[in-house]
Amino acid sequence: MGESAVSAGVDLSRPACLLMGALLHFFAADDARDLVAGYVAALAPGSYVVLSVGRGDGDAANQGFRAYSSGGNQSYNHPVKDFTGFFGDLALVGPGVVDAREWHPNAGEEGPFPPRSGYTIVGVARKRDAG
C-alpha cells in the first residue's frame, strides 16, 4: 500500500479496522483474495477486517447477477466457501461468515429469518498478534 492521503492520516503501526463492504463481488475470487491480502499485509496485529458481498441462490439470483453484469460492470456470485477464503489466515470472529441478518441481530429480530434468493453475507476477522 503506497503513501496516500488516507495512509498519511492512519497510523498502521497500531490496530485499525479495514471495511470492504459490498465491494468484493465486483472481483473474481482470486483477485478479491489478493486485494484483501494486500491490505491485510499493511495492518498491524490486532486489527479487524470486515467484509461483505452480495450473494444469491437460485434462478432469480443468477438472473440478477447476469443482468447486472450485462450493464458493463461484472459481478460475481461468490459461494460462501470462496468468500470465507477471502479472509486468508485471519481469525474469524463469531458467528463467522453468515447472512448479514444473522451476524448480531437486534433484540426482537432473532431468526430464523425467512430464506431469500438474494442477500448479503458478512464476516469479521482479526489479524492475529505476532508471536
A tleap script that builds the chain and sets N, CA, C and O, in Angstrom:
source leaprc.protein.ff14SB
mol = sequence {
  NMET GLY GLU SER ALA VAL SER ALA GLY VAL
  ASP LEU SER ARG PRO ALA CYS LEU LEU MET
  GLY ALA LEU LEU HIE PHE PHE ALA ALA ASP
  ASP ALA ARG ASP LEU VAL ALA GLY TYR VAL
  ALA ALA LEU ALA PRO GLY SER TYR VAL VAL
  LEU SER VAL GLY ARG GLY ASP GLY ASP ALA
  ALA ASN GLN GLY PHE ARG ALA TYR SER SER
  GLY GLY ASN GLN SER TYR ASN HIE PRO VAL
  LYS ASP PHE THR GLY PHE PHE GLY ASP LEU
  ALA LEU VAL GLY PRO GLY VAL VAL ASP ALA
  ARG GLU TRP HIE PRO ASN ALA GLY GLU GLU
  GLY PRO PHE PRO PRO ARG SER GLY TYR THR
  ILE VAL GLY VAL ALA ARG LYS ARG ASP ALA
  CGLY
}
set mol.1.N position { 0.851 -1.163 0.000 }
set mol.1.CA position { 0.000 0.000 0.000 }
set mol.1.C position { 0.899 1.229 0.000 }
set mol.1.O position { 1.680 1.419 0.932 }
set mol.2.N position { 0.803 2.057 -1.020 }
set mol.2.CA position { 1.644 3.235 -1.141 }
set mol.2.C position { 1.131 4.385 -0.295 }
set mol.2.O position { 0.016 4.337 0.226 }
set mol.3.N position { 1.949 5.416 -0.162 }
set mol.3.CA position { 1.542 6.614 0.582 }
set mol.3.C position { 0.389 7.291 -0.140 }
set mol.3.O position { 0.430 7.470 -1.357 }
set mol.4.N position { -0.603 7.654 0.585 }
set mol.4.CA position { -1.733 8.404 0.049 }
set mol.4.C position { -2.268 9.285 1.166 }
set mol.4.O position { -1.795 9.226 2.301 }
set mol.5.N position { -3.250 10.093 0.834 }
set mol.5.CA position { -3.862 10.946 1.847 }
set mol.5.C position { -4.446 10.108 2.976 }
set mol.5.O position { -4.384 10.496 4.142 }
set mol.6.N position { -5.017 8.951 2.623 }
set mol.6.CA position { -5.599 8.084 3.659 }
set mol.6.C position { -4.514 7.494 4.536 }
set mol.6.O position { -4.579 7.606 5.760 }
set mol.7.N position { -3.510 6.864 3.927 }
set mol.7.CA position { -2.479 6.215 4.742 }
set mol.7.C position { -1.649 7.234 5.518 }
set mol.7.O position { -1.082 6.901 6.558 }
set mol.8.N position { -1.569 8.464 5.029 }
set mol.8.CA position { -0.841 9.502 5.775 }
set mol.8.C position { -1.583 9.874 7.056 }
set mol.8.O position { -0.963 10.331 8.016 }
set mol.9.N position { -2.912 9.681 7.082 }
set mol.9.CA position { -3.701 10.040 8.256 }
set mol.9.C position { -4.012 8.877 9.172 }
set mol.9.O position { -4.691 9.050 10.184 }
set mol.10.N position { -3.523 7.689 8.833 }
set mol.10.CA position { -3.796 6.493 9.629 }
set mol.10.C position { -2.475 5.897 10.076 }
set mol.10.O position { -1.583 5.675 9.257 }
set mol.11.N position { -2.344 5.638 11.359 }
set mol.11.CA position { -1.136 5.022 11.894 }
set mol.11.C position { -1.280 3.509 11.790 }
set mol.11.O position { -1.873 2.880 12.666 }
set mol.12.N position { -0.741 2.923 10.726 }
set mol.12.CA position { -0.882 1.484 10.501 }
set mol.12.C position { 0.047 0.647 11.374 }
set mol.12.O position { 0.069 -0.578 11.255 }
set mol.13.N position { 0.809 1.289 12.244 }
set mol.13.CA position { 1.597 0.517 13.206 }
set mol.13.C position { 0.734 0.127 14.411 }
set mol.13.O position { 1.156 -0.663 15.256 }
set mol.14.N position { -0.478 0.687 14.480 }
set mol.14.CA position { -1.431 0.377 15.550 }
set mol.14.C position { -2.635 -0.331 14.948 }
set mol.14.O position { -2.924 -0.154 13.765 }
set mol.15.N position { -3.340 -1.128 15.740 }
set mol.15.CA position { -4.525 -1.815 15.202 }
set mol.15.C position { -5.527 -0.833 14.589 }
set mol.15.O position { -5.762 0.256 15.114 }
set mol.16.N position { -6.097 -1.246 13.480 }
set mol.16.CA position { -7.087 -0.446 12.757 }
set mol.16.C position { -8.186 -1.391 12.283 }
set mol.16.O position { -8.130 -2.593 12.539 }
set mol.17.N position { -9.168 -0.856 11.603 }
set mol.17.CA position { -10.241 -1.673 11.045 }
set mol.17.C position { -10.338 -1.397 9.552 }
set mol.17.O position { -10.456 -0.247 9.129 }
set mol.18.N position { -10.288 -2.444 8.774 }
set mol.18.CA position { -10.450 -2.365 7.329 }
set mol.18.C position { -11.870 -2.806 6.992 }
set mol.18.O position { -12.266 -3.926 7.315 }
set mol.19.N position { -12.634 -1.934 6.347 }
set mol.19.CA position { -14.000 -2.237 5.929 }
set mol.19.C position { -14.041 -2.344 4.417 }
set mol.19.O position { -13.682 -1.399 3.715 }
set mol.20.N position { -14.472 -3.482 3.914 }
set mol.20.CA position { -14.661 -3.674 2.475 }
set mol.20.C position { -16.081 -4.196 2.292 }
set mol.20.O position { -16.297 -5.391 2.090 }
set mol.21.N position { -17.036 -3.287 2.365 }
set mol.21.CA position { -18.443 -3.654 2.296 }
set mol.21.C position { -18.984 -3.537 0.887 }
set mol.21.O position { -18.777 -2.532 0.207 }
set mol.22.N position { -19.685 -4.586 0.453 }
set mol.22.CA position { -20.348 -4.616 -0.856 }
set mol.22.C position { -19.389 -4.240 -1.980 }
set mol.22.O position { -19.751 -3.494 -2.890 }
set mol.23.N position { -18.181 -4.751 -1.913 }
set mol.23.CA position { -17.147 -4.432 -2.893 }
set mol.23.C position { -16.639 -5.667 -3.628 }
set mol.23.O position { -16.484 -5.644 -4.849 }
set mol.24.N position { -16.383 -6.728 -2.901 }
set mol.24.CA position { -15.643 -7.854 -3.469 }
set mol.24.C position { -16.434 -8.679 -4.472 }
set mol.24.O position { -15.850 -9.504 -5.174 }
set mol.25.N position { -17.745 -8.483 -4.560 }
set mol.25.CA position { -18.496 -9.203 -5.602 }
set mol.25.C position { -18.259 -8.584 -6.979 }
set mol.25.O position { -18.802 -9.067 -7.972 }
set mol.26.N position { -17.459 -7.528 -7.050 }
set mol.26.CA position { -17.065 -6.959 -8.340 }
set mol.26.C position { -15.706 -7.486 -8.800 }
set mol.26.O position { -15.167 -7.021 -9.804 }
set mol.27.N position { -15.153 -8.453 -8.073 }
set mol.27.CA position { -13.852 -9.030 -8.401 }
set mol.27.C position { -13.968 -10.552 -8.480 }
set mol.27.O position { -14.696 -11.171 -7.704 }
set mol.28.N position { -13.245 -11.141 -9.422 }
set mol.28.CA position { -13.136 -12.600 -9.468 }
set mol.28.C position { -12.520 -13.063 -8.148 }
set mol.28.O position { -11.813 -12.300 -7.489 }
set mol.29.N position { -12.785 -14.303 -7.766 }
set mol.29.CA position { -12.363 -14.804 -6.451 }
set mol.29.C position { -10.862 -14.623 -6.198 }
set mol.29.O position { -10.475 -14.137 -5.135 }
set mol.30.N position { -10.019 -15.004 -7.151 }
set mol.30.CA position { -8.570 -14.865 -6.939 }
set mol.30.C position { -8.168 -13.402 -6.765 }
set mol.30.O position { -7.327 -13.080 -5.925 }
set mol.31.N position { -8.767 -12.521 -7.558 }
set mol.31.CA position { -8.454 -11.096 -7.445 }
set mol.31.C position { -8.935 -10.527 -6.113 }
set mol.31.O position { -8.245 -9.712 -5.501 }
set mol.32.N position { -10.115 -10.950 -5.660 }
set mol.32.CA position { -10.643 -10.484 -4.368 }
set mol.32.C position { -9.733 -10.930 -3.230 }
set mol.32.O position { -9.422 -10.147 -2.332 }
set mol.33.N position { -9.306 -12.192 -3.270 }
set mol.33.CA position { -8.401 -12.714 -2.237 }
set mol.33.C position { -7.103 -11.903 -2.201 }
set mol.33.O position { -6.617 -11.536 -1.131 }
set mol.34.N position { -6.548 -11.630 -3.394 }
set mol.34.CA position { -5.292 -10.873 -3.474 }
set mol.34.C position { -5.477 -9.438 -2.980 }
set mol.34.O position { -4.603 -8.896 -2.302 }
set mol.35.N position { -6.599 -8.831 -3.314 }
set mol.35.CA position { -6.876 -7.461 -2.884 }
set mol.35.C position { -6.931 -7.374 -1.358 }
set mol.35.O position { -6.304 -6.501 -0.756 }
set mol.36.N position { -7.681 -8.281 -0.743 }
set mol.36.CA position { -7.781 -8.291 0.718 }
set mol.36.C position { -6.410 -8.556 1.337 }
set mol.36.O position { -6.006 -7.870 2.276 }
set mol.37.N position { -5.701 -9.546 0.814 }
set mol.37.CA position { -4.387 -9.898 1.374 }
set mol.37.C position { -3.420 -8.717 1.317 }
set mol.37.O position { -2.637 -8.512 2.245 }
set mol.38.N position { -3.467 -7.947 0.243 }
set mol.38.CA position { -2.585 -6.787 0.127 }
set mol.38.C position { -2.842 -5.751 1.209 }
set mol.38.O position { -1.904 -5.199 1.783 }
set mol.39.N position { -4.098 -5.493 1.482 }
set mol.39.CA position { -4.434 -4.531 2.535 }
set mol.39.C position { -4.144 -5.102 3.927 }
set mol.39.O position { -3.649 -4.389 4.800 }
set mol.40.N position { -4.449 -6.370 4.128 }
set mol.40.CA position { -4.209 -7.001 5.431 }
set mol.40.C position { -2.717 -6.988 5.765 }
set mol.40.O position { -2.340 -6.818 6.924 }
set mol.41.N position { -1.876 -7.166 4.756 }
set mol.41.CA position { -0.427 -7.162 4.985 }
set mol.41.C position { 0.037 -5.849 5.599 }
set mol.41.O position { 1.029 -5.826 6.328 }
set mol.42.N position { -0.668 -4.753 5.316 }
set mol.42.CA position { -0.278 -3.441 5.841 }
set mol.42.C position { -0.822 -3.186 7.243 }
set mol.42.O position { -0.423 -2.219 7.892 }
set mol.43.N position { -1.725 -4.039 7.715 }
set mol.43.CA position { -2.355 -3.826 9.022 }
set mol.43.C position { -1.512 -4.385 10.156 }
set mol.43.O position { -0.819 -5.389 9.991 }
set mol.44.N position { -1.574 -3.740 11.288 }
set mol.44.CA position { -0.888 -4.213 12.491 }
set mol.44.C position { -1.664 -5.383 13.097 }
set mol.44.O position { -2.879 -5.472 12.926 }
set mol.45.N position { -0.973 -6.274 13.799 }
set mol.45.CA position { -1.686 -7.319 14.536 }
set mol.45.C position { -2.713 -6.697 15.472 }
set mol.45.O position { -2.493 -5.623 16.032 }
set mol.46.N position { -3.825 -7.380 15.632 }
set mol.46.CA position { -4.909 -6.878 16.458 }
set mol.46.C position { -5.933 -6.090 15.648 }
set mol.46.O position { -6.983 -5.722 16.175 }
set mol.47.N position { -5.644 -5.828 14.377 }
set mol.47.CA position { -6.571 -5.118 13.504 }
set mol.47.C position { -7.742 -6.015 13.134 }
set mol.47.O position { -7.635 -7.241 13.174 }
set mol.48.N position { -8.841 -5.406 12.779 }
set mol.48.CA position { -10.035 -6.132 12.346 }
set mol.48.C position { -10.298 -5.876 10.875 }
set mol.48.O position { -9.967 -4.817 10.341 }
set mol.49.N position { -10.901 -6.869 10.229 }
set mol.49.CA position { -11.279 -6.789 8.825 }
set mol.49.C position { -12.747 -7.178 8.722 }
set mol.49.O position { -13.149 -8.236 9.206 }
set mol.50.N position { -13.541 -6.330 8.095 }
set mol.50.CA position { -14.964 -6.572 7.891 }
set mol.50.C position { -15.202 -6.644 6.385 }
set mol.50.O position { -14.915 -5.693 5.659 }
set mol.51.N position { -15.723 -7.770 5.923 }
set mol.51.CA position { -16.005 -7.967 4.501 }
set mol.51.C position { -17.466 -8.329 4.318 }
set mol.51.O position { -18.054 -9.009 5.158 }
set mol.52.N position { -18.053 -7.873 3.214 }
set mol.52.CA position { -19.397 -8.311 2.848 }
set mol.52.C position { -19.516 -8.327 1.333 }
set mol.52.O position { -18.845 -7.568 0.634 }
set mol.53.N position { -20.383 -9.205 0.837 }
set mol.53.CA position { -20.679 -9.280 -0.593 }
set mol.53.C position { -22.152 -9.590 -0.782 }
set mol.53.O position { -22.806 -10.176 0.080 }
set mol.54.N position { -22.651 -9.179 -1.934 }
set mol.54.CA position { -23.973 -9.617 -2.342 }
set mol.54.C position { -23.880 -11.061 -2.786 }
set mol.54.O position { -22.891 -11.473 -3.392 }
set mol.55.N position { -24.906 -11.822 -2.486 }
set mol.55.CA position { -24.878 -13.261 -2.780 }
set mol.55.C position { -26.303 -13.685 -3.072 }
set mol.55.O position { -27.248 -13.059 -2.591 }
set mol.56.N position { -26.467 -14.727 -3.846 }
set mol.56.CA position { -27.804 -15.208 -4.120 }
set mol.56.C position { -27.815 -16.677 -4.459 }
set mol.56.O position { -26.802 -17.254 -4.853 }
set mol.57.N position { -28.978 -17.270 -4.299 }
set mol.57.CA position { -29.181 -18.678 -4.618 }
set mol.57.C position { -30.384 -18.800 -5.541 }
set mol.57.O position { -31.361 -18.064 -5.400 }
set mol.58.N position { -30.312 -19.705 -6.460 }
set mol.58.CA position { -31.449 -19.986 -7.318 }
set mol.58.C position { -31.437 -19.197 -8.617 }
set mol.58.O position { -30.567 -18.362 -8.862 }
set mol.59.N position { -32.425 -19.492 -9.430 }
set mol.59.CA position { -32.512 -18.895 -10.760 }
set mol.59.C position { -32.667 -17.375 -10.716 }
set mol.59.O position { -32.037 -16.668 -11.502 }
set mol.60.N position { -33.492 -16.873 -9.814 }
set mol.60.CA position { -33.714 -15.421 -9.738 }
set mol.60.C position { -32.412 -14.701 -9.419 }
set mol.60.O position { -32.119 -13.664 -10.015 }
set mol.61.N position { -31.635 -15.231 -8.496 }
set mol.61.CA position { -30.361 -14.602 -8.137 }
set mol.61.C position { -29.387 -14.670 -9.311 }
set mol.61.O position { -28.717 -13.686 -9.622 }
set mol.62.N position { -29.311 -15.822 -9.957 }
set mol.62.CA position { -28.415 -15.954 -11.105 }
set mol.62.C position { -28.796 -14.980 -12.213 }
set mol.62.O position { -27.927 -14.376 -12.843 }
set mol.63.N position { -30.090 -14.829 -12.449 }
set mol.63.CA position { -30.562 -13.865 -13.434 }
set mol.63.C position { -30.161 -12.448 -13.039 }
set mol.63.O position { -29.739 -11.661 -13.887 }
set mol.64.N position { -30.288 -12.128 -11.779 }
set mol.64.CA position { -29.917 -10.798 -11.304 }
set mol.64.C position { -28.444 -10.509 -11.508 }
set mol.64.O position { -28.094 -9.423 -11.970 }
set mol.65.N position { -27.577 -11.441 -11.179 }
set mol.65.CA position { -26.146 -11.248 -11.367 }
set mol.65.C position { -25.809 -11.115 -12.852 }
set mol.65.O position { -24.990 -10.278 -13.230 }
set mol.66.N position { -26.440 -11.940 -13.697 }
set mol.66.CA position { -26.209 -11.840 -15.150 }
set mol.66.C position { -26.684 -10.491 -15.683 }
set mol.66.O position { -25.987 -9.854 -16.473 }
set mol.67.N position { -27.861 -10.057 -15.255 }
set mol.67.CA position { -28.402 -8.776 -15.727 }
set mol.67.C position { -27.491 -7.627 -15.308 }
set mol.67.O position { -27.208 -6.738 -16.112 }
set mol.68.N position { -27.032 -7.636 -14.064 }
set mol.68.CA position { -26.145 -6.575 -13.592 }
set mol.68.C position { -24.857 -6.568 -14.398 }
set mol.68.O position { -24.373 -5.511 -14.803 }
set mol.69.N position { -24.302 -7.761 -14.630 }
set mol.69.CA position { -23.036 -7.876 -15.349 }
set mol.69.C position { -23.171 -7.433 -16.801 }
set mol.69.O position { -22.194 -6.976 -17.395 }
set mol.70.N position { -24.347 -7.557 -17.376 }
set mol.70.CA position { -24.540 -7.158 -18.779 }
set mol.70.C position { -24.504 -5.645 -18.938 }
set mol.70.O position { -24.392 -5.151 -20.060 }
set mol.71.N position { -24.597 -4.902 -17.847 }
set mol.71.CA position { -24.559 -3.443 -17.893 }
set mol.71.C position { -23.160 -2.863 -17.929 }
set mol.71.O position { -23.009 -1.643 -17.865 }
set mol.72.N position { -22.142 -3.681 -18.028 }
set mol.72.CA position { -20.774 -3.189 -18.124 }
set mol.72.C position { -19.947 -3.365 -16.870 }
set mol.72.O position { -18.728 -3.204 -16.909 }
set mol.73.N position { -20.585 -3.693 -15.757 }
set mol.73.CA position { -19.859 -3.945 -14.506 }
set mol.73.C position { -20.022 -5.410 -14.147 }
set mol.73.O position { -21.105 -5.836 -13.747 }
set mol.74.N position { -18.958 -6.183 -14.288 }
set mol.74.CA position { -19.007 -7.607 -13.968 }
set mol.74.C position { -19.245 -7.787 -12.473 }
set mol.74.O position { -18.625 -7.107 -11.655 }
set mol.75.N position { -20.137 -8.697 -12.120 }
set mol.75.CA position { -20.326 -9.046 -10.713 }
set mol.75.C position { -20.280 -10.552 -10.582 }
set mol.75.O position { -20.632 -11.280 -11.510 }
set mol.76.N position { -19.847 -11.010 -9.430 }
set mol.76.CA position { -19.628 -12.427 -9.181 }
set mol.76.C position { -20.465 -12.869 -7.990 }
set mol.76.O position { -20.514 -12.190 -6.964 }
set mol.77.N position { -21.107 -13.987 -8.134 }
set mol.77.CA position { -21.927 -14.573 -7.077 }
set mol.77.C position { -21.056 -15.590 -6.335 }
set mol.77.O position { -21.166 -16.796 -6.555 }
set mol.78.N position { -20.200 -15.085 -5.463 }
set mol.78.CA position { -19.218 -15.949 -4.793 }
set mol.78.C position { -19.895 -16.938 -3.851 }
set mol.78.O position { -20.724 -16.546 -3.029 }
set mol.79.N position { -19.550 -18.207 -3.965 }
set mol.79.CA position { -20.028 -19.179 -2.966 }
set mol.79.C position { -19.469 -18.808 -1.583 }
set mol.79.O position { -18.418 -18.176 -1.476 }
set mol.80.N position { -20.181 -19.207 -0.544 }
set mol.80.CA position { -19.755 -18.892 0.827 }
set mol.80.C position { -18.330 -19.380 1.073 }
set mol.80.O position { -17.548 -18.690 1.728 }
set mol.81.N position { -17.985 -20.553 0.561 }
set mol.81.CA position { -16.633 -21.104 0.760 }
set mol.81.C position { -15.574 -20.163 0.169 }
set mol.81.O position { -14.550 -19.912 0.804 }
set mol.82.N position { -15.812 -19.645 -1.035 }
set mol.82.CA position { -14.859 -18.710 -1.631 }
set mol.82.C position { -14.766 -17.428 -0.811 }
set mol.82.O position { -13.671 -16.938 -0.532 }
set mol.83.N position { -15.917 -16.890 -0.428 }
set mol.83.CA position { -15.934 -15.663 0.372 }
set mol.83.C position { -15.156 -15.862 1.671 }
set mol.83.O position { -14.369 -14.998 2.059 }
set mol.84.N position { -15.365 -16.978 2.336 }
set mol.84.CA position { -14.637 -17.263 3.577 }
set mol.84.C position { -13.134 -17.271 3.318 }
set mol.84.O position { -12.357 -16.836 4.168 }
set mol.85.N position { -12.720 -17.762 2.152 }
set mol.85.CA position { -11.308 -17.780 1.785 }
set mol.85.C position { -10.704 -16.401 1.612 }
set mol.85.O position { -9.483 -16.255 1.669 }
set mol.86.N position { -11.536 -15.376 1.398 }
set mol.86.CA position { -11.012 -14.013 1.253 }
set mol.86.C position { -10.339 -13.541 2.544 }
set mol.86.O position { -9.514 -12.628 2.514 }
set mol.87.N position { -10.684 -14.155 3.666 }
set mol.87.CA position { -10.090 -13.781 4.953 }
set mol.87.C position { -8.702 -14.389 5.158 }
set mol.87.O position { -8.014 -14.048 6.120 }
set mol.88.N position { -8.289 -15.283 4.266 }
set mol.88.CA position { -6.968 -15.898 4.396 }
set mol.88.C position { -6.806 -16.560 5.740 }
set mol.88.O position { -7.670 -17.327 6.164 }
set mol.89.N position { -5.689 -16.269 6.431 }
set mol.89.CA position { -5.429 -16.909 7.728 }
set mol.89.C position { -5.859 -16.045 8.915 }
set mol.89.O position { -5.448 -16.298 10.047 }
set mol.90.N position { -6.679 -15.033 8.659 }
set mol.90.CA position { -7.208 -14.225 9.760 }
set mol.90.C position { -8.124 -15.073 10.633 }
set mol.90.O position { -8.710 -16.048 10.162 }
set mol.91.N position { -8.244 -14.709 11.880 }
set mol.91.CA position { -9.110 -15.415 12.826 }
set mol.91.C position { -10.526 -14.850 12.747 }
set mol.91.O position { -10.759 -13.704 13.131 }
set mol.92.N position { -11.477 -15.654 12.250 }
set mol.92.CA position { -12.861 -15.196 12.168 }
set mol.92.C position { -13.436 -14.964 13.560 }
set mol.92.O position { -13.162 -15.715 14.496 }
set mol.93.N position { -14.228 -13.922 13.675 }
set mol.93.CA position { -14.924 -13.585 14.913 }
set mol.93.C position { -16.323 -14.183 14.821 }
set mol.93.O position { -16.963 -14.096 13.774 }
set mol.94.N position { -16.808 -14.791 15.911 }
set mol.94.CA position { -18.132 -15.392 15.917 }
set mol.94.C position { -19.220 -14.390 15.630 }
set mol.94.O position { -19.146 -13.252 16.095 }
set mol.95.N position { -20.206 -14.771 14.894 }
set mol.95.CA position { -20.588 -16.122 14.489 }
set mol.95.C position { -19.972 -16.591 13.182 }
set mol.95.O position { -20.449 -17.572 12.611 }
set mol.96.N position { -18.935 -15.934 12.688 }
set mol.96.CA position { -18.287 -16.372 11.456 }
set mol.96.C position { -18.911 -15.706 10.244 }
set mol.96.O position { -19.388 -14.573 10.316 }
set mol.97.N position { -18.903 -16.425 9.129 }
set mol.97.CA position { -19.471 -15.919 7.885 }
set mol.97.C position { -20.931 -16.348 7.827 }
set mol.97.O position { -21.242 -17.539 7.816 }
set mol.98.N position { -21.814 -15.368 7.790 }
set mol.98.CA position { -23.256 -15.645 7.822 }
set mol.98.C position { -24.008 -14.598 7.004 }
set mol.98.O position { -23.447 -13.585 6.589 }
set mol.99.N position { -25.289 -14.871 6.785 }
set mol.99.CA position { -26.205 -13.884 6.240 }
set mol.99.C position { -26.115 -12.670 7.165 }
set mol.99.O position { -26.150 -12.828 8.386 }
set mol.100.N position { -26.002 -11.476 6.615 }
set mol.100.CA position { -25.829 -10.272 7.434 }
set mol.100.C position { -26.932 -10.110 8.477 }
set mol.100.O position { -26.706 -9.530 9.540 }
set mol.101.N position { -28.126 -10.623 8.173 }
set mol.101.CA position { -29.229 -10.502 9.132 }
set mol.101.C position { -28.965 -11.321 10.384 }
set mol.101.O position { -29.596 -11.091 11.415 }
set mol.102.N position { -28.047 -12.269 10.312 }
set mol.102.CA position { -27.781 -13.173 11.432 }
set mol.102.C position { -26.502 -12.840 12.187 }
set mol.102.O position { -26.176 -13.515 13.163 }
set mol.103.N position { -25.763 -11.805 11.756 }
set mol.103.CA position { -24.472 -11.581 12.399 }
set mol.103.C position { -24.643 -11.252 13.862 }
set mol.103.O position { -24.103 -11.968 14.706 }
set mol.104.N position { -25.331 -10.259 14.187 }
set mol.104.CA position { -25.718 -9.948 15.559 }
set mol.104.C position { -27.034 -9.184 15.480 }
set mol.104.O position { -27.052 -7.955 15.552 }
set mol.105.N position { -28.124 -9.910 15.334 }
set mol.105.CA position { -29.420 -9.235 15.154 }
set mol.105.C position { -29.794 -8.411 16.382 }
set mol.105.O position { -29.408 -8.718 17.510 }
set mol.106.N position { -30.554 -7.362 16.121 }
set mol.106.CA position { -31.057 -6.536 17.209 }
set mol.106.C position { -32.117 -7.302 17.984 }
set mol.106.O position { -32.698 -8.260 17.474 }
set mol.107.N position { -32.362 -6.883 19.201 }
set mol.107.CA position { -33.413 -7.505 20.006 }
set mol.107.C position { -34.721 -7.470 19.223 }
set mol.107.O position { -35.061 -6.454 18.617 }
set mol.108.N position { -35.434 -8.554 19.238 }
set mol.108.CA position { -36.697 -8.644 18.522 }
set mol.108.C position { -36.548 -9.087 17.083 }
set mol.108.O position { -37.549 -9.299 16.398 }
set mol.109.N position { -35.318 -9.232 16.606 }
set mol.109.CA position { -35.081 -9.650 15.229 }
set mol.109.C position { -34.441 -11.026 15.152 }
set mol.109.O position { -33.829 -11.373 14.142 }
set mol.110.N position { -34.577 -11.797 16.198 }
set mol.110.CA position { -33.943 -13.109 16.215 }
set mol.110.C position { -34.509 -13.987 15.111 }
set mol.110.O position { -35.710 -13.958 14.844 }
set mol.111.N position { -33.644 -14.771 14.467 }
set mol.111.CA position { -34.053 -15.701 13.406 }
set mol.111.C position { -34.811 -16.867 13.987 }
set mol.111.O position { -35.091 -16.855 15.186 }
set mol.112.N position { -35.152 -17.847 13.234 }
set mol.112.CA position { -34.640 -17.968 11.863 }
set mol.112.C position { -35.340 -16.994 10.932 }
set mol.112.O position { -36.547 -16.770 11.015 }
set mol.113.N position { -34.540 -16.425 10.044 }
set mol.113.CA position { -35.064 -15.487 9.076 }
set mol.113.C position { -35.561 -16.244 7.858 }
set mol.113.O position { -35.010 -17.292 7.517 }
set mol.114.N position { -36.582 -15.739 7.202 }
set mol.114.CA position { -37.071 -16.430 6.008 }
set mol.114.C position { -36.013 -16.411 4.913 }
set mol.114.O position { -35.293 -15.424 4.764 }
set mol.115.N position { -35.914 -17.484 4.151 }
set mol.115.CA position { -34.921 -17.508 3.068 }
set mol.115.C position { -35.248 -16.461 2.004 }
set mol.115.O position { -36.408 -16.120 1.773 }
set mol.116.N position { -34.201 -15.970 1.372 }
set mol.116.CA position { -34.341 -15.027 0.269 }
set mol.116.C position { -33.437 -15.502 -0.860 }
set mol.116.O position { -32.439 -16.179 -0.614 }
set mol.117.N position { -33.776 -15.156 -2.078 }
set mol.117.CA position { -32.913 -15.561 -3.190 }
set mol.117.C position { -31.658 -14.693 -3.238 }
set mol.117.O position { -30.611 -15.156 -3.692 }
set mol.118.N position { -31.741 -13.446 -2.778 }
set mol.118.CA position { -30.584 -12.569 -2.744 }
set mol.118.C position { -30.388 -12.009 -1.350 }
set mol.118.O position { -31.359 -11.667 -0.675 }
set mol.119.N position { -29.150 -11.913 -0.914 }
set mol.119.CA position { -28.867 -11.438 0.429 }
set mol.119.C position { -27.416 -10.990 0.504 }
set mol.119.O position { -26.696 -11.056 -0.493 }
set mol.120.N position { -26.990 -10.547 1.639 }
set mol.120.CA position { -25.605 -10.136 1.873 }
set mol.120.C position { -24.983 -11.091 2.876 }
set mol.120.O position { -25.559 -11.376 3.926 }
set mol.121.N position { -23.791 -11.584 2.532 }
set mol.121.CA position { -23.052 -12.366 3.531 }
set mol.121.C position { -21.940 -11.477 4.072 }
set mol.121.O position { -21.384 -10.638 3.364 }
set mol.122.N position { -21.640 -11.685 5.327 }
set mol.122.CA position { -20.686 -10.832 6.018 }
set mol.122.C position { -19.835 -11.668 6.959 }
set mol.122.O position { -20.260 -12.717 7.444 }
set mol.123.N position { -18.642 -11.191 7.202 }
set mol.123.CA position { -17.771 -11.800 8.189 }
set mol.123.C position { -16.850 -10.742 8.767 }
set mol.123.O position { -16.553 -9.733 8.127 }
set mol.124.N position { -16.410 -10.989 9.970 }
set mol.124.CA position { -15.452 -10.121 10.651 }
set mol.124.C position { -14.321 -11.014 11.124 }
set mol.124.O position { -14.551 -12.110 11.635 }
set mol.125.N position { -13.106 -10.539 10.951 }
set mol.125.CA position { -11.943 -11.324 11.376 }
set mol.125.C position { -10.935 -10.392 12.025 }
set mol.125.O position { -10.970 -9.174 11.848 }
set mol.126.N position { -10.040 -11.004 12.778 }
set mol.126.CA position { -8.996 -10.254 13.484 }
set mol.126.C position { -7.647 -10.778 13.050 }
set mol.126.O position { -7.436 -11.987 12.946 }
set mol.127.N position { -6.731 -9.848 12.797 }
set mol.127.CA position { -5.358 -10.243 12.476 }
set mol.127.C position { -4.692 -10.661 13.777 }
set mol.127.O position { -4.660 -9.906 14.748 }
set mol.128.N position { -4.172 -11.850 13.777 }
set mol.128.CA position { -3.557 -12.399 14.993 }
set mol.128.C position { -2.353 -11.572 15.435 }
set mol.128.O position { -1.643 -10.977 14.624 }
set mol.129.N position { -2.153 -11.556 16.749 }
set mol.129.CA position { -0.969 -10.900 17.301 }
set mol.129.C position { 0.260 -11.681 16.887 }
set mol.129.O position { 0.218 -12.906 16.773 }
set mol.130.N position { 1.356 -10.972 16.662 }
set mol.130.CA position { 2.605 -11.623 16.303 }
set mol.130.C position { 3.077 -12.504 17.443 }
set mol.130.O position { 2.916 -12.174 18.618 }
set mol.131.N position { 3.666 -13.636 17.068 }
set mol.131.CA position { 4.255 -14.483 18.104 }
set mol.131.C position { 3.514 -15.656 18.352 }
set mol.131.O position { 3.898 -16.459 19.202 }
savepdb mol mol.pdb
quit
